[in-house]
Amino acid sequence: MYCIFALVVIKQVGIMAETFESEVNGTVKTFAWLHFFLAGFLAGLAIWL
């Protein structure tokens, strides 16, 4: 369930980046993807353990 939320965050960050031009857009996108991969990794780890 949380991984779906992480995908929604990526989508919303993409929309925000198109709407507001800023120098930090790349950084925010990077953190959104990092958040998604970390959520997926932790979900997989929880299932495995």
C-alpha positions in Angstrom: 0.0 0.0 0.0 2.8 2.4 0.9 4.5 1.7 -2.4 1.4 3.0 -4.2 1.6 6.1 -2.2 5.3 6.5 -3.2 4.2 6.3 -6.9 1.6 9.0 -6.2 4.4 11.1 -4.7 6.5 10.7 -7.9 3.5 11.7 -10.1 2.8 14.8 -8.0 6.4 15.8 -8.0 6.4 15.6 -11.7 3.3 17.8 -12.0 4.9 20.2 -9.5 8.1 20.4 -11.5 6.2 21.2 -14.7 4.2 24.0 -12.8 7.0 25.6 -10.9 10.3 26.2 -12.5 13.1 26.0 -9.9 16.7 24.9 -9.5 15.7 22.3 -6.9 13.4 20.3 -9.2 16.0 17.7 -10.0 16.8 17.3 -6.3 13.1 16.9 -5.4 12.6 14.4 -8.2 15.7 12.4 -7.0 14.3 12.2 -3.5 10.9 11.2 -4.7 12.5 8.3 -6.7 14.7 7.4 -3.7 11.6 7.3 -1.5 9.9 4.9 -3.9 12.9 2.6 -4.2 13.4 2.6 -0.4 9.7 1.9 0.2 9.9 -1.0 -2.3 13.0 -2.4 -0.8 11.6 -2.3 2.8 8.3 -3.9 1.6 10.3 -6.7 -0.1 12.5 -7.1 3.0 9.4 -7.3 5.3 7.9 -10.0 3.0 11.2 -11.9 2.9 11.7 -11.8 6.6 
